[in-house]
């Protein structure tokens, strides 16, 4: 075996081991797009090894159940997929779902493509990228460069930190798009779905709500319910505030000809247009998370929002510019911080990383959306630390450590020692099951 090849392989193994300790034991994670699985969910993933090697290509019905599969050996896979679909539908109060998506981006790809086919339109109204839209919504990303959609921006109110419903309604009436999209990745406040949905549908559009960041908050009843407010489809990933395995889902309510036509086109865009292997090994874990959030989701979501609001106020009171101050800083799991006066988002994110506080630089609504490498802001999420047991007093102490770095009071390497000590005080994971057997014992009480 060649010496260089052996060296690379050893580095791969050693780096994998080092990463597990670094990110799970020594760092405090404030990335708004990263969730934290319970011990039971991790365990059921480890029990699903054979599923990871299997295929299940085929068609689904209008309930999100398996209709036909093109491989043999599917009898238990079919039960697993159908049970997972039903648990998720029950949690979100809808009657159709597709659980075959392998990411939130995949969910957007299939939904945008399917609806463009259903409407025979290539126009989509989206939030501006600098105002929180995900790159998949943008002309420069998946929507434009892969699907070929013409994207038209919602009107955005910088003062309200939100889509302007009246001006956006005017844009929709004038442009008559096939899709109107809400949601995004910098997402502090509910979008005006209820105010715009009727106008969108009268103009011939389907309303899509990208809930990738807030799906767990919706499950816990602490954010707007898009389907009840008029959205036709919810797309989401399953590993942010929804603390499950990496993957994606699409949710909707079938029941009339308009929706059934769209659902069939979206299903066709899932398979065969955009996927073959649907990563079956994650499905049992996805269903188990739906059970956890049915039981603990409200408490988890409530504390997550409370922690985010606490951080926003505390950092603001200590001199940082936190967006959305007049609206309470946030109603979701994340806050947006303008650190341009301290060197900008990139510089501060890198300094905090040296202190083992992990978050990301982010465009803010007043930034040039083309200046992605040097934005003025930070996006800070609190779903991970909340599930580890952080309450308001812990959040304030964490903010003190961040302020030491941002304001240059101490060097990051000095703060790192305190960060590691703080992290070691939170060894457990709350709002979920400690093992699969604990989940089984709980379920037997009601079987």
C-alpha atoms as one frame of an Amber mdcrd trajectory, in Angstrom:
protein
   0.000   0.000   0.000   1.383   3.394  -0.966   2.637   5.513   1.924   0.611
   8.613   0.946  -2.558   6.552   0.553  -2.117   5.064   4.022  -1.448   8.491
   5.488  -4.659   9.888   3.969  -6.719   6.962   5.245  -5.320   7.327   8.758
  -6.004  11.054   8.690  -9.585  10.334   7.644 -10.144   7.997  10.599  -8.396
  10.231  13.120 -10.226  13.356  11.925 -13.565  11.570  12.184 -12.875  10.625
  15.790 -11.569  14.094  16.620 -14.612  15.776  15.125 -17.020  13.797  17.325
 -15.247  14.992  20.449 -14.698  18.564  19.226 -18.232  19.414  18.129 -20.206
  17.243  20.560 -18.127  17.706  23.731 -16.036  20.885  23.483 -18.140  23.357
  21.473 -21.363  25.242  22.066 -23.404  25.043  18.899 -25.462  28.065  17.866
 -25.819  27.224  14.179 -29.503  27.880  13.458 -29.737  25.053  10.907 -28.394
  22.195  13.045 -30.603  20.095  15.305 -29.782  17.724  18.149 -31.063  14.158
  18.211 -32.137  12.411  21.407 -30.374   9.244  22.637 -33.381   7.191  21.490
 -33.254   8.642  17.978 -29.525   7.990  17.760 -30.145   4.432  18.943 -32.848
   3.682  16.391 -30.571   5.017  13.652 -27.947   2.511  14.781 -30.607  -0.236
  14.607 -31.490   0.643  11.002 -28.228  -0.358   9.340 -29.732  -2.782   6.846
 -32.256  -0.183   5.711 -29.376   2.090   4.734 -28.411  -0.382   2.016 -31.888
  -0.821   0.475 -33.822   0.758  -2.379 -37.557   1.444  -2.562 -38.280   3.121
  -5.886 -41.911   3.536  -6.821 -45.150   5.485  -6.602 -47.130   6.778  -3.614
 -50.854   7.463  -3.272 -52.761  10.593  -2.260 -52.335   9.781   1.438 -48.560
   9.558   1.174 -48.601   5.767   1.497 -46.762   3.263  -0.664 -48.770   2.498
  -3.799 -46.298   0.459  -5.814 -42.633  -0.410  -5.481 -40.364  -1.733  -8.209
 -38.125  -3.918  -6.024 -38.785  -7.059  -4.045 -38.119  -7.443  -0.310 -40.324
  -4.460   0.556 -42.880  -5.863   3.029 -41.343  -4.276   6.132 -40.000  -1.242
   4.303 -43.561  -0.468   3.206 -44.812  -0.678   6.793 -41.977   1.542   7.998
 -42.624   4.219   5.369 -46.398   4.162   5.900 -46.099   4.333   9.698 -43.625
   7.203   9.475 -45.937   9.068   7.118 -48.922   8.569   9.431 -47.031   9.693
  12.545 -45.924  12.855  10.767 -49.407  13.564   9.378 -50.885  13.152  12.843
 -48.339  15.532  14.329 -49.014  18.264  11.774 -52.722  17.695  11.236 -52.581
  17.135   7.478 -53.717  14.273   5.242 -50.846  14.016   2.743 -47.101  13.865
   3.124 -44.062  12.713   1.211 -41.268  11.458   3.484 -38.967  10.301   0.689
 -37.034  13.572   0.375 -33.380  13.381   1.377 -33.047  17.076   2.342 -34.925
  20.349   2.568 -33.301  21.412  -0.690 -34.631  18.238  -2.299 -38.107  19.071
  -0.925 -37.910  22.503  -2.565 -36.603  21.037  -5.804 -39.463  18.532  -6.102
 -42.135  21.018  -5.022 -41.020  23.886  -7.245 -40.578  21.551 -10.232 -43.879
  19.756  -9.671 -45.863  22.966  -9.284 -44.238  24.566 -12.312 -45.461  21.546
 -14.277 -48.936  21.729 -12.705 -49.343  25.446 -13.481 -47.342  25.500 -16.714
 -45.743  28.647 -15.315 -42.085  29.484 -14.784 -42.690  32.453 -12.456 -42.274
  32.369  -8.693 -42.558  35.187  -6.145 -40.017  34.839  -3.314 -38.564  36.836
  -0.449 -35.326  38.673  -1.328 -32.192  36.670  -0.561 -30.848  39.365   1.758
 -34.153  39.331   3.650 -33.914  35.694   4.620 -34.852  33.587   1.609 -32.941
  30.348   1.188 -30.594  30.106  -1.781 -32.897  27.427  -3.267 -35.569  30.129
  -3.735 -33.291  32.467  -5.661 -32.607  33.008  -9.352 -28.916  32.410  -8.601
 -29.627  29.067  -6.906 -31.794  26.017  -7.450 -34.972  27.834  -8.533 -33.289
  29.786 -11.285 -30.195  27.864 -12.284 -31.560  24.297 -12.024 -35.320  24.509
 -12.604 -35.223  27.630 -14.769 -37.807  29.656 -12.850 -38.072  33.407 -13.162
 -38.040  34.667  -9.571 -39.747  37.912  -8.596 -39.141  39.412  -5.161 -41.822
  40.038  -2.592 -41.883  43.632  -1.362 -39.974  43.708   1.926 -40.439  46.146
   4.815 -37.077  46.709   6.509 -38.704  48.420   9.485 -41.058  45.499  10.116
 -38.441  42.877   9.208 -41.056  41.145   7.109 -42.787  40.827   3.749 -45.096
  43.779   3.028 -48.487  42.106   2.430 -50.186  44.936   0.531 -47.312  45.670
  -1.824 -46.624  41.964  -2.373 -50.293  41.385  -3.218 -49.984  44.054  -5.895
 -46.867  42.357  -7.298 -48.648  38.978  -7.387 -51.700  40.416  -9.171 -49.475
  42.074 -11.768 -47.123  39.162 -12.455 -49.513  36.187 -11.994 -46.856  33.656
 -10.906 -47.385  29.918 -10.677 -45.853  29.756  -7.176 -45.742  32.167  -4.243
 -43.167  31.212  -1.619 -42.800  32.115   2.052 -40.290  31.089   4.713 -36.541
  31.051   4.618 -33.314  30.595   6.514 -33.066  33.942   8.336 -36.532  33.721
   9.819 -37.410  35.515  13.052 -41.067  36.408  12.526 -44.104  34.686  10.973
 -44.703  35.651   7.362 -48.037  37.179   6.220 -49.391  33.969   4.688 -52.973
  34.603   5.749 -52.919  38.117   4.266 -51.567  37.042   0.852 -52.712  33.445
   0.249 -56.131  34.290  -1.201 -54.696  36.812  -3.651 -52.059  34.272  -4.709
 -54.637  31.567  -5.384 -56.946  33.957  -7.247 -53.952  34.737  -9.472 -53.506
  31.048 -10.243 -50.582  30.360  -7.917 -49.892  27.654  -5.369 -48.601  28.859
  -2.016 -45.443  27.141  -0.716 -44.084  27.691   2.778 -40.463  26.704   3.392
 -40.521  25.631   7.064 -37.046  24.110   7.118 -36.012  26.258  10.085 -39.267
  26.383  12.029 -40.823  22.928  11.525 -40.215  21.942  15.151 -41.704  25.226
  16.369 -44.789  24.605  14.233 -45.057  21.092  15.677 -44.866  22.584  19.165
 -47.549  25.176  18.451 -45.184  28.122  18.969 -45.139  29.488  15.431 -47.721
  30.105  12.723 -49.475  27.048  11.244 -48.983  27.613   7.494 -51.601  25.139
   6.283 -54.282  26.708   8.477 -53.284  30.168   7.255 -53.639  29.270   3.576
 -50.424  27.618   2.410 -50.927  24.754  -0.045 -47.600  23.030   0.621 -45.028
  23.007   3.405 -41.486  22.008   2.516 -38.967  21.354   5.252 -35.837  19.625
   6.394 -36.041  17.345   9.419 -32.880  18.259  11.318 -33.131  21.854  12.558
 -35.771  22.813  15.143 -37.295  19.485  14.145 -34.584  17.424  15.880 -34.380
  14.381  13.658 -32.151  12.684  11.113 -30.999  14.604   8.076 -33.745  14.505
   5.475 -36.742  16.367   4.085 -40.534  16.286   3.905 -43.379  17.864   1.959
 -46.773  18.328   3.673 -50.184  19.270   2.270 -53.906  18.562   2.393 -55.437
  16.759  -0.563 -59.190  16.689  -1.096 -60.055  18.709  -4.183 -59.111  18.494
  -7.844 -56.758  21.475  -7.685 -54.659  19.982  -4.874 -54.751  16.411  -6.139
 -53.433  17.541  -9.532 -50.597  19.422  -7.835 -49.755  16.578  -5.441 -49.473
  14.111  -8.310 -47.077  16.444 -10.117 -45.002  16.903  -6.957 -44.903  13.148
  -6.371 -43.740  12.669  -9.941 -41.031  15.250  -9.308 -39.901  13.239  -6.253
 -39.798   9.984  -8.226 -38.707   9.460 -10.915 -37.537  13.011 -11.672 -35.242
  13.824  -8.738 -34.470  10.729  -6.688 -33.966   7.006  -6.704 -32.450   5.978
  -3.368 -34.514   7.762  -0.687 -32.148   6.997   2.231 -34.489   4.598   4.017
 -32.328   4.243   7.121 -33.568   7.595   8.472 -37.308   6.744   8.375 -37.665
   4.919  11.739 -35.837   7.820  13.398 -38.080  10.349  11.680 -41.169   8.594
  13.008 -39.717   8.431  16.517 -39.031  12.179  16.494 -42.663  12.767  15.525
 -43.636  10.836  18.665 -41.188  12.844  20.814 -42.561  16.145  19.558 -46.125
  14.951  20.068 -45.221  14.493  23.741 -42.577  17.139  24.405 -42.716  19.468
  21.396 -44.694  22.286  22.984 -42.369  22.536  25.982 -39.260  22.327  23.797
 -40.489  24.943  21.323 -41.613  27.315  24.078 -38.232  27.196  25.841 -36.352
  27.539  22.541 -38.193  30.751  21.668 -37.799  32.039  25.233 -34.035  31.438
  25.085 -33.727  33.217  21.740 -35.689  36.205  23.012 -33.611  36.293  26.204
 -30.396  36.377  24.167 -31.724  39.088  21.895 -32.652  41.373  24.774 -29.480
  40.680  26.779 -27.146  41.338  23.857 -29.127  44.450  22.940 -28.996  45.736
  26.513 -25.231  45.235  26.409 -24.698  47.333  23.324 -25.068  45.074  20.285
 -27.397  45.852  17.386 -30.073  43.155  17.346 -32.556  43.313  14.487 -36.269
  43.352  15.306 -35.894  45.154  18.631 -39.333  46.802  18.505 -40.954  43.387
  17.887 -39.205  41.584  20.728 -36.159  40.543  18.613 -37.639  37.209  17.493
 -40.547  34.825  17.638 -38.515  31.868  16.406 -35.359  30.038  17.472 -32.955
  32.557  15.980 -31.805  36.148  16.244 -29.965  38.379  13.774 -27.094  40.536
  15.016 -25.420  43.407  13.158 -21.715  43.339  14.057 -20.448  45.640  11.309
 -19.054  48.017  13.977 -16.866  45.166  15.270 -15.461  44.033  11.930 -18.412
  42.331  10.264 -20.025  38.916  10.335 -17.162  36.932   8.887 -14.542  38.284
  11.270 -16.695  37.844  14.380 -17.873  34.346  13.411 -14.244  33.293  12.973
 -13.236  34.845  16.310 -16.084  33.089  18.104 -15.068  29.823  16.450 -11.639
  30.224  18.059 -13.494  30.377  21.384 -15.444  27.180  20.469 -18.713  29.073
  20.026 -20.010  27.941  16.649 -22.391  30.133  14.625 -22.412  31.638  11.135
 -22.063  34.920   9.321 -25.248  35.996   7.544 -26.604  38.588   5.159 -28.964
  41.050   6.813 -31.888  42.742   5.034 -29.978  46.009   4.595 -26.922  44.246
   3.090 -26.038  43.953  -0.581 -27.259  40.431  -1.315 -24.301  39.855  -3.627
 -21.827  40.434  -0.777 -22.259  36.987   0.789 -18.640  36.548   1.818 -18.491
  39.669   3.971 -21.961  40.391   5.365 -22.615  42.649   8.325 -24.475  40.077
  10.367 -24.546  36.929  12.431 -27.384  34.410  12.636 -27.622  32.759  16.047
 -29.872  29.766  16.800 -30.823  28.346  20.188 -32.444  24.975  19.452 -29.311
  22.935  20.265 -28.496  24.566  23.616 -32.160  24.471  24.622 -32.333  20.727
  24.140 -29.187  20.380  26.214 -31.001  22.057  29.095 -30.008  25.733  28.877
 -32.447  28.084  30.596 -32.480  31.888  30.639 -29.678  32.343  33.193 -27.421
  29.984  31.225 -28.165  31.904  28.027 -27.163  35.185  29.674 -23.844  33.716
  30.820 -23.233  32.374  27.326 -23.964  35.854  25.964 -21.380  37.291  28.372
 -18.777  34.956  26.880 -19.771  36.021  23.380 -19.605  39.695  24.328 -16.079
  39.215  25.668 -15.016  38.050  22.204 -17.089  40.477  20.113 -15.969  43.533
  22.090 -12.373  42.347  22.403 -12.406  42.199  26.203 -10.585  38.855  26.187
  -8.778  36.809  23.597 -10.813  33.945  22.108  -8.348  31.354  23.436  -8.998
  32.629  26.967 -12.767  32.482  26.514 -12.488  28.963  25.079 -11.634  27.515
  28.499 -14.852  28.918  29.965 -16.863  27.696  26.976 -15.606  24.134  27.424
 -16.367  24.264  31.158 -19.897  25.539  30.436 -20.434  22.830  27.828 -19.393
  20.123  30.300 -22.159  21.260  32.664 -24.778  20.077  30.151 -24.198  16.394
  29.482 -27.777  15.300  28.889 -30.419  15.854  26.216 -33.923  16.825  27.315
 -37.411  16.744  25.743 -37.095  13.216  24.391 -36.549   9.532  25.165 -33.307
   8.211  26.614 -33.631   4.894  24.762 -35.813   2.982  22.324 -36.948   0.743
  25.177 -38.131   3.791  27.109 -40.214   4.805  24.088 -41.613   1.260  23.805
 -42.517   1.172  27.501 -44.313   4.487  27.127 -46.267   3.285  24.085 -47.316
   0.009  25.732 -49.268   2.004  28.296 -51.603   3.115  25.508 -51.534   0.107
  23.190
